[in-house]
Structure formats: C-alpha cells, structure tokens
Amino acid sequence: MGAREQGLTSRTEGVVPGDEVVSPRPEDEVVQICRDLLRFDTSNFGDGAGPGERAAAEHVMTLLTEVGWEPEIFESRPGRATVALRVPGTDPTRPALVLHGHTDVVPAAAHDWSVDPFAAEVRDGLVWGRGAVDMKDMDAMMIAVVRDMARTGWRPARDVVLVLFADEEAGGRLGSHWAVEHRPDIFEGATEAISEVGGYSVEVDGRRVYLLQTAEKGLAWLRLVADGTAGHGSQTNPDNAVTRLAGAVHRIGRHAWPLELTGTVRELLTGVADLTGLPFDPEDPEGIDRLVEALGTTRRFVGATLRTGSNPTQLDAGYKANVIPSTATAAVDVRAIPGTEETVMSTLRELAGPGVRVENINLDVGLEVPFDGELVDHMVAALDAEDPGATVLPYMLSAGTDNKALSKLGITGYGFVPLLLPPELDFPAMFHGVDERVPVESLKFGTRVLERLLRTC
C-alpha cells in the first residue's frame, strides 16, 4: 500500500509483539540527510556553467519514493531540476501550505575553507559544508518530517506542498519563477508558504529571541553601460567611457540612502527596546543604531534593512592598456525597501548621469506580510513548546527568497528555519561565507519544531 492510501498508524502497529521495529524519529535521520545533500556539488554560478541540481534532485526523489511517496521531478532546462510533492491533509476545506527550499548553492573556493566544502564533515558538533545554512539544513528537516508522515501515517490538517527548487541563488528564473509560470497547478489551493532565513535564535541582552522573517527587500541587479569614443591611450579624450562609468559607479556606490523604517522593522525595534530598556525613537538614527547593535551578529542583516542599498559588484572595460574602449560596463546589486522600488530606480538613473544607460539584469519584488494570523501563532507556539519562554519577533531580510515568485500566485510567504543556536556562533556570516556550518543539535531542534508545527497548523 502506498503512503497516500495509508491510514494513521503508530510507529509499531502491525508487527508481532516482541518483534517491534520502531521507525526512526525525523530528528534521528536529519543529520545524515543533510550530510548526504551537502555532498552534492550544486554550485550555481549564475551563467549556466555549474553542475545543476539534477543529481541532488534525484537523491531527494529516492528519499521520498523509498517511503512510499510519489513525488515529481521536472526541469526548466537540462540539469536544472525541481522536485515537488503534495501531501494530502485531513481537512480538504483548508487551504494548502507550501513548504519550499532550494538545492542549489553559491560556489565555494576550497582553498579558503578549513574543510572540503562538499565533504559534509562533522566537526566540533557542527556539520560543515557549502549549503549547511543556505539551505540544505532546512531541506533535510523538511524531508525528514515528510518521510515520517509516510512511515507512520500521520497527516497534517491541510495539504502540504513540498517543493525543492532549482536556481534560487541566481534569482530563481530557472526554478521558482519557472514553476510559477509553467506549473502553477503544483500550488493549487495554497495560500501560505514557509521557507528560508528566519526562525533562528539570537541573544538580546541575555534573552533568547527568535527572528521570524516577515519581509524582504526588493531586488534589482542592474547593468550600467557607458558609451564613449574609442582612441589611443596616449591622446586626450574627453569622451572616455571608462571615466564616465567610474563616475557613475562612485556616485551610486557612495549614495546616502534615507532612513526608511517599514512596519516590520518598527515592530522589531520596538521589541528590542522592550527587552533592553533602550529607547526607540523613529526619528533618532543614533538610537536606532544602538538598538540594532543590541542584536549582536544579526545586526548585519537588520542594519541593511533600514535603508535601500546599492553596491557595485562588477566592472568590465577594454582589451589593452593603451586602447581607450568605446564601451564600459558595471553591475550593481540594489536592494530596495519594499514599496519604494520606482523611486529608487528613478534615483539610480539620475546618479548614473548622462551617457550611462541603466539596464535590467534581474528584477524582483519586495515583500512585507503581517506578523499575525493562525500560521504565525502556530509557528510561535511550536517554538515555545521546544524552548519555553523564548521571545519571537519579526524582521526583514535584506536579501531575497523564492517567496518572491510565489507571491505572484497570491501566496503569503514567511521565513522560518527554526534553529536554536549557540550565542557565540556568528550565524549571519555563514550565509555565502567561508566555513559554512550548522550545529548538529540545532538541526535536531529545528526538525522537532517543524514536525510540531505541521502537526498543529
């Protein structure tokens, strides 16, 4: 009998007394699942040069099919694979919940690491490897819990749509966005989603606080193109494309964007003020900085959500030292406060100046959703059950997730990877960083919280 036809059973039902075989709990296998996923090099260089996600996706298919599920695998391009599975809930009148992750990772330069980034070593109680935090840790938690559903027969009240996307690290055009445009049937009836970069713990004035991600900045990867007159490097040339581009890059990179606090950020800072006793005045930048500093290492994430950011990231011009080129280009990574995207683009064009075109490489929306409602209540309750008395606050992510794509279908997305972390671990530095790693006990904690959430929501 397949998992879809199984009723609710205990872990030992149907076996001869005295000969019981107890199914592993999800937390018992999550570390091994995580390590196996980390051993797949799914580096995404953003230009199609990487290995793709197919091998990792096939492994996920095996993990799901061997317990009786019938997932689907599909590709946007050869090798760019996404896995999807719908777990039927017990109440067909309830809207579905999307539980999604991605299997691609950013590249890792092995010579910079203390370990092989794709060996998935366990050292000092942590699992090391590219993707251990972003986000094969959560992939493993989701898979472990869904495998337990199949083994033991328990079901969530609402349908759960498990999706592991390709291409998130390059904007999701070959992953989540492709799925939304070409396979919207996968998400039929879904109204909410849970994904990465939220739910982890930080220390604030000696108190443990979990940051639930309810917003993320808008994304604009832009190309600046400066035109000029080609010529000999020894000659005077007032129409130099490199000079023109350098001025644009300097102006954009050094622009002082204004302080803009969204509802999410205000609620977070109010919560930090309550915990620390520091005052919160939205008109006092220095006081706001003190509140952000109280968040410890997470200040890098939170501090970047107070203003729009515009960082030049690439430069390209010319082919020889003594030849003035006719064209020079640069790339800029812009992260706009939600709701300000049009104003930001207008400002960037002004900063670029005459003779410099601003072209789009990739654009995506900013998001902000309420820190209330039934799903949020269940997430808070699941954390409290495993870590009684902990505080949960909302925050905005300075980067982006695949929730951007799902928002096109009207799906409200949250970032919730529940991890109880040691306060000395610089967790934000793990994202795209060297020596990325996640504590073994954090993986187990997160799996328990996720299982509890899906059993109750």
C-alpha positions as CSV (number, residue, x, y, z in Angstrom):
1,M,0.0,0.0,0.0
2,G,1.4,3.4,-1.0
3,A,1.8,6.2,1.5
4,R,-1.2,8.1,0.0
5,E,-3.5,5.2,1.0
6,Q,-2.2,4.5,4.4
7,G,-4.2,5.5,7.5
8,L,-2.9,7.0,10.7
9,T,-0.8,4.3,12.4
10,S,1.6,4.2,15.3
11,R,5.3,3.5,14.8
12,T,4.9,-0.1,15.8
13,E,1.4,-1.0,14.6
14,G,1.0,-4.3,12.7
15,V,4.1,-6.0,13.9
16,V,4.3,-9.1,16.2
17,P,4.6,-8.3,19.9
18,G,8.2,-8.6,21.0
19,D,9.5,-8.1,17.4
20,E,8.8,-4.4,17.1
21,V,10.8,-2.3,14.6
22,V,10.5,1.3,15.7
23,S,10.7,3.9,12.9
24,P,13.4,6.5,13.3
25,R,12.2,9.8,14.5
26,P,12.7,12.7,12.0
27,E,15.4,14.1,14.3
28,D,17.2,10.8,14.2
29,E,17.9,11.0,10.5
30,V,18.0,14.7,9.7
31,V,21.8,15.0,10.2
32,Q,22.5,12.2,7.7
33,I,20.1,13.5,5.2
34,C,21.7,16.9,5.5
35,R,25.2,15.5,5.1
36,D,24.2,13.5,2.0
37,L,22.7,16.6,0.4
38,L,25.8,18.6,1.1
39,R,28.0,16.1,-0.7
40,F,26.3,17.0,-4.0
41,D,28.1,19.9,-5.6
42,T,25.2,22.1,-6.8
43,S,27.1,25.3,-7.2
44,N,25.2,27.9,-9.1
45,F,27.5,30.4,-10.9
46,G,24.5,32.2,-12.5
47,D,25.8,31.7,-16.0
48,G,24.8,28.1,-16.6
49,A,28.3,26.8,-16.0
50,G,27.6,24.9,-12.9
51,P,26.7,21.2,-12.5
52,G,23.0,21.9,-11.9
53,E,20.7,20.3,-9.4
54,R,19.7,17.1,-11.2
55,A,21.8,14.7,-9.1
56,A,20.7,16.2,-5.8
57,A,17.1,16.2,-7.0
58,E,17.2,12.5,-8.0
59,H,18.6,11.8,-4.5
60,V,15.6,13.6,-3.0
61,M,13.3,11.6,-5.2
62,T,14.9,8.4,-3.8
63,L,14.4,9.6,-0.2
64,L,10.7,10.3,-0.9
65,T,9.9,7.3,-3.0
66,E,11.5,4.7,-0.8
67,V,9.0,5.5,2.0
68,G,6.0,5.4,-0.4
69,W,5.5,8.9,-1.7
70,E,5.1,9.7,-5.4
71,P,7.0,13.0,-6.0
72,E,7.5,14.6,-9.4
73,I,10.7,15.9,-10.9
74,F,10.8,18.4,-13.7
75,E,13.4,20.5,-15.4
76,S,13.3,24.1,-16.7
77,R,16.5,23.3,-18.7
78,P,18.6,20.1,-18.9
79,G,20.0,19.6,-15.4
80,R,18.1,22.3,-13.7
81,A,15.8,20.2,-11.7
82,T,13.0,20.8,-9.2
83,V,11.2,18.2,-7.0
84,A,7.5,18.6,-6.0
85,L,5.3,16.5,-3.7
86,R,1.8,17.2,-2.4
87,V,1.0,15.5,0.9
88,P,-2.8,15.3,1.4
89,G,-4.2,16.8,4.6
90,T,-7.0,15.5,6.6
91,D,-9.2,18.6,6.0
92,P,-9.8,19.2,2.3
93,T,-11.6,22.5,3.1
94,R,-8.3,24.0,4.4
95,P,-6.0,25.9,2.0
96,A,-2.7,24.3,1.3
97,L,0.6,25.2,2.8
98,V,3.8,25.3,0.6
99,L,7.0,24.1,2.3
100,H,9.8,25.0,0.0
101,G,13.6,25.1,-0.2
102,H,16.3,25.1,-2.9
103,T,19.1,22.6,-3.6
104,D,21.5,24.9,-5.4
105,V,24.3,26.7,-3.5
106,V,26.7,29.5,-4.2
107,P,30.2,28.4,-5.3
108,A,32.9,27.7,-2.7
109,A,36.6,28.3,-3.2
110,A,38.0,25.2,-1.5
111,H,41.4,26.8,-0.7
112,D,39.7,29.3,1.5
113,W,38.0,26.7,3.7
114,S,39.2,24.7,6.7
115,V,37.5,21.6,5.3
116,D,36.4,20.3,1.9
117,P,33.2,22.3,1.3
118,F,31.5,19.3,-0.2
119,A,32.7,16.6,2.2
120,A,30.0,17.3,4.8
121,E,32.3,16.7,7.7
122,V,31.0,16.7,11.3
123,R,33.5,18.6,13.5
124,D,33.1,20.1,16.9
125,G,29.4,19.2,16.9
126,L,28.7,21.0,13.7
127,V,28.0,19.9,10.1
128,W,30.3,21.7,7.7
129,G,29.8,22.3,4.1
130,R,28.5,24.7,1.4
131,G,24.8,24.8,1.9
132,A,24.8,23.8,5.5
133,V,23.0,27.0,6.3
134,D,21.7,28.1,2.9
135,M,19.7,26.0,2.8
136,K,20.3,22.2,2.8
137,D,19.8,22.2,6.5
138,M,16.1,23.2,6.1
139,D,15.8,20.9,3.1
140,A,16.9,18.0,5.3
141,M,14.4,19.0,8.1
142,M,11.5,19.1,5.6
143,I,12.4,15.8,4.0
144,A,12.9,14.1,7.4
145,V,9.4,15.2,8.6
146,V,7.7,14.3,5.3
147,R,9.4,10.8,5.4
148,D,8.0,10.3,8.9
149,M,4.5,11.1,7.7
150,A,4.8,8.3,5.1
151,R,6.3,5.8,7.6
152,T,3.9,6.3,10.4
153,G,0.8,7.5,8.6
154,W,0.2,10.8,10.4
155,R,-1.1,13.7,8.2
156,P,-1.2,17.5,8.6
157,A,-4.7,19.1,8.7
158,R,-4.0,21.0,5.4
159,D,-2.3,19.8,2.3
160,V,1.4,20.4,2.4
161,V,3.1,21.1,-0.9
162,L,6.8,20.2,-0.6
163,V,9.0,21.8,-3.3
164,L,12.7,21.9,-3.6
165,F,13.5,24.4,-6.3
166,A,16.4,24.9,-8.7
167,D,18.3,28.1,-9.3
168,E,17.4,30.2,-6.2
169,E,20.9,31.5,-5.9
170,A,20.6,33.2,-9.3
171,G,17.2,34.7,-8.8
172,G,15.0,31.6,-9.4
173,R,14.3,32.2,-13.1
174,L,15.0,28.5,-13.8
175,G,13.4,27.4,-10.5
176,S,10.6,29.1,-8.6
177,H,9.7,31.6,-11.2
178,W,9.7,29.0,-13.9
179,A,7.5,26.7,-11.8
180,V,5.0,29.6,-11.1
181,E,4.8,30.4,-14.8
182,H,4.8,26.9,-16.2
183,R,3.5,24.7,-13.4
184,P,1.1,26.7,-11.3
185,D,-1.0,23.6,-10.8
186,I,1.6,22.4,-8.3
187,F,0.5,25.2,-5.9
188,E,-3.3,24.9,-6.4
189,G,-5.2,25.9,-3.4
190,A,-2.1,27.2,-1.5
191,T,-2.4,30.5,0.4
192,E,0.8,30.5,2.6
193,A,4.4,29.3,2.4
194,I,7.3,28.7,4.7
195,S,10.9,28.9,3.5
196,E,14.4,30.1,4.5
197,V,16.2,32.7,6.5
198,G,14.1,33.1,9.6
199,G,13.2,31.4,12.8
200,Y,16.8,31.2,14.1
201,S,17.8,32.4,17.6
202,V,19.9,35.4,18.7
203,E,20.8,36.7,22.1
204,V,19.5,40.2,23.1
205,D,20.5,41.5,26.5
206,G,20.9,37.9,27.7
207,R,17.5,36.8,26.4
208,R,17.0,34.3,23.6
209,V,15.0,35.8,20.7
210,Y,13.8,34.0,17.5
211,L,13.6,36.2,14.4
212,L,10.7,35.3,12.2
213,Q,11.1,36.6,8.7
214,T,8.0,38.5,7.6
215,A,9.5,40.9,4.9
216,E,12.3,41.0,2.4
217,K,13.8,43.8,0.4
218,G,13.2,44.3,-3.3
219,L,15.9,43.1,-5.7
220,A,17.4,44.8,-8.7
221,W,20.5,43.5,-10.4
222,L,21.5,46.2,-12.8
223,R,24.0,46.7,-15.6
224,L,25.5,50.2,-16.2
225,V,26.6,50.8,-19.7
226,A,28.8,53.8,-20.5
227,D,29.5,54.8,-24.1
228,G,32.3,56.9,-25.4
229,T,34.8,57.4,-28.2
230,A,37.5,54.8,-28.7
231,G,41.0,56.0,-29.2
232,H,44.7,55.8,-28.4
233,G,45.5,55.8,-24.7
234,S,48.2,58.5,-25.2
235,Q,45.7,61.0,-26.6
236,T,43.5,63.5,-24.7
237,N,39.9,62.1,-24.8
238,P,37.1,63.9,-23.0
239,D,34.6,61.3,-24.2
240,N,36.2,58.4,-22.2
241,A,33.7,55.6,-21.4
242,V,35.8,54.3,-18.5
243,T,35.9,57.7,-16.9
244,R,32.2,58.2,-17.4
245,L,31.4,54.8,-15.9
246,A,33.8,55.3,-13.0
247,G,31.9,58.5,-12.0
248,A,28.5,56.6,-12.2
249,V,29.8,53.7,-10.1
250,H,31.3,56.1,-7.5
251,R,28.0,58.1,-7.2
252,I,25.8,55.0,-6.9
253,G,28.1,53.2,-4.5
254,R,28.5,56.2,-2.2
255,H,24.9,57.4,-2.3
256,A,23.5,58.0,1.2
257,W,20.0,56.5,1.0
258,P,17.5,57.9,3.5
259,L,16.3,56.0,6.6
260,E,13.0,54.3,5.9
261,L,11.5,52.1,8.6
262,T,8.8,49.7,7.5
263,G,6.2,48.3,9.8
264,T,8.2,45.1,10.2
265,V,11.4,46.9,11.2
266,R,9.5,49.2,13.6
267,E,7.9,46.2,15.3
268,L,11.3,44.5,15.6
269,L,13.0,47.6,17.1
270,T,10.1,48.1,19.5
271,G,10.6,44.5,20.7
272,V,14.3,45.0,21.1
273,A,13.7,48.3,23.0
274,D,11.3,46.4,25.4
275,L,13.9,43.7,26.0
276,T,16.9,46.1,26.6
277,G,15.2,49.1,28.1
278,L,16.8,51.3,25.3
279,P,14.5,54.0,23.9
280,F,13.1,53.7,20.4
281,D,12.5,56.9,18.6
282,P,12.0,56.5,14.8
283,E,13.4,60.0,14.3
284,D,16.7,59.2,16.1
285,P,19.2,57.4,13.9
286,E,21.8,57.1,16.6
287,G,19.2,55.5,19.0
288,I,18.2,53.1,16.2
289,D,21.8,52.1,15.6
290,R,22.1,51.3,19.3
291,L,19.0,49.0,19.1
292,V,20.5,47.3,16.0
293,E,23.8,46.8,17.8
294,A,21.9,45.0,20.6
295,L,21.1,42.3,18.1
296,G,24.8,41.1,18.1
297,T,25.9,39.4,14.9
298,T,22.5,39.7,13.4
299,R,23.0,43.5,13.2
300,R,24.4,42.9,9.7
301,F,21.1,41.5,8.5
302,V,18.9,44.0,10.3
303,G,21.1,47.1,9.7
304,A,20.8,46.5,6.0
305,T,17.0,46.8,6.2
306,L,16.9,50.4,7.5
307,R,17.7,51.8,4.1
308,T,17.9,50.9,0.4
309,G,21.4,49.6,-0.6
310,S,23.2,49.9,-3.9
311,N,26.5,48.1,-4.2
312,P,28.6,48.0,-7.4
313,T,29.8,44.4,-7.8
314,Q,31.5,44.0,-11.2
315,L,33.5,46.1,-13.7
316,D,34.4,45.4,-17.3
317,A,36.1,47.6,-19.9
318,G,38.7,47.5,-22.6
319,Y,41.1,44.9,-24.0
320,K,44.5,46.6,-23.9
321,A,46.2,49.1,-21.6
322,N,46.9,51.7,-24.4
323,V,43.4,51.5,-26.0
324,I,40.5,53.6,-24.8
325,P,37.4,51.5,-25.3
326,S,34.1,52.7,-26.7
327,T,32.1,50.9,-24.0
328,A,32.5,50.2,-20.3
329,T,30.1,48.2,-18.1
330,A,29.4,47.6,-14.4
331,A,27.0,45.6,-12.4
332,V,25.2,46.9,-9.4
333,D,23.2,45.0,-6.7
334,V,20.4,47.1,-5.5
335,R,18.1,46.1,-2.6
336,A,15.2,48.5,-2.2
337,I,12.9,49.0,0.8
338,P,9.5,47.4,-0.2
339,G,7.2,49.9,-1.8
340,T,10.0,52.3,-2.9
341,E,11.2,50.5,-6.0
342,E,10.0,53.1,-8.5
343,T,11.6,55.9,-6.6
344,V,14.8,54.0,-6.2
345,M,15.1,53.3,-9.9
346,S,14.5,57.0,-10.7
347,T,17.2,58.0,-8.3
348,L,19.7,55.5,-9.8
349,R,19.2,56.8,-13.3
350,E,19.9,60.3,-12.0
351,L,23.0,59.1,-10.2
352,A,24.2,57.3,-13.3
353,G,24.2,60.5,-15.2
354,P,24.3,61.4,-18.9
355,G,25.9,58.9,-21.3
356,V,25.3,55.9,-18.9
357,R,22.4,53.5,-19.6
358,V,20.8,51.5,-16.8
359,E,19.8,48.1,-17.9
360,N,18.0,45.4,-16.0
361,I,19.7,42.0,-15.3
362,N,17.1,40.8,-12.9
363,L,14.3,42.5,-11.0
364,D,12.1,41.1,-8.2
365,V,9.6,42.5,-5.8
366,G,10.0,43.4,-2.2
367,L,7.6,41.7,0.3
368,E,6.1,42.5,3.7
369,V,3.4,40.4,5.3
370,P,1.7,40.5,8.7
371,F,3.2,39.3,11.9
372,D,-0.1,37.8,13.0
373,G,-2.7,35.2,12.0
374,E,-3.1,31.5,12.6
375,L,0.1,30.3,10.9
376,V,2.2,32.8,12.8
377,D,0.5,31.8,16.0
378,H,1.3,28.1,15.3
379,M,5.0,28.9,14.5
380,V,5.3,30.9,17.7
381,A,3.7,28.1,19.7
382,A,5.9,25.4,18.1
383,L,9.0,27.3,19.2
384,D,7.6,27.9,22.6
385,A,6.9,24.2,23.1
386,E,10.6,23.4,22.4
387,D,12.1,26.5,24.1
388,P,9.6,27.7,26.7
389,G,9.6,31.4,27.3
390,A,11.6,32.5,24.3
391,T,10.6,35.7,22.5
392,V,9.6,35.7,18.8
393,L,10.0,39.0,16.8
394,P,9.5,39.8,13.1
395,Y,12.3,41.0,10.9
396,M,13.0,42.0,7.4
397,L,15.6,40.1,5.3
398,S,18.0,42.2,3.3
399,A,18.3,39.6,0.6
400,G,15.5,37.6,-1.1
401,T,13.9,34.1,-1.2
402,D,11.7,32.1,-3.5
403,N,8.8,33.6,-1.7
404,K,9.0,36.4,-4.2
405,A,8.0,34.1,-7.0
406,L,5.2,32.5,-5.0
407,S,3.8,35.9,-4.2
408,K,2.7,36.2,-7.9
409,L,0.2,33.5,-7.1
410,G,-1.1,35.3,-4.0
411,I,0.8,33.1,-1.6
412,T,1.9,34.8,1.6
413,G,5.4,33.7,2.5
414,Y,7.4,33.5,5.7
415,G,11.0,32.7,6.5
416,F,11.0,30.0,9.2
417,V,14.0,27.7,9.7
418,P,13.8,27.1,13.4
419,L,17.3,26.8,14.9
420,L,18.4,27.2,18.5
421,L,21.9,28.4,18.1
422,P,24.8,28.9,20.5
423,P,25.2,32.6,21.0
424,E,28.9,32.6,20.1
425,L,28.2,31.3,16.6
426,D,28.2,34.1,14.0
427,F,25.3,32.7,12.1
428,P,24.7,35.5,9.6
429,A,28.4,35.2,8.5
430,M,27.6,31.6,7.4
431,F,25.4,32.7,4.6
432,H,27.5,32.6,1.4
433,G,30.6,32.7,3.8
434,V,33.7,30.6,4.2
435,D,33.4,27.5,6.5
436,E,29.6,27.4,6.4
437,R,28.3,25.1,9.2
438,V,25.3,24.4,11.4
439,P,25.2,22.7,14.8
440,V,24.0,19.1,14.9
441,E,21.7,19.9,17.8
442,S,20.3,22.8,16.0
443,L,19.3,20.6,13.1
444,K,17.5,18.2,15.6
445,F,15.8,21.1,17.4
446,G,14.6,22.5,14.1
447,T,13.2,19.2,13.0
448,R,11.2,18.8,16.2
449,V,9.8,22.3,15.8
450,L,8.9,21.8,12.2
451,E,7.2,18.5,13.0
452,R,5.2,20.1,15.8
453,L,4.2,22.9,13.5
454,L,2.9,20.7,10.8
455,R,1.0,18.5,13.2
456,T,-0.9,21.5,14.5
457,C,-1.3,24.1,11.7
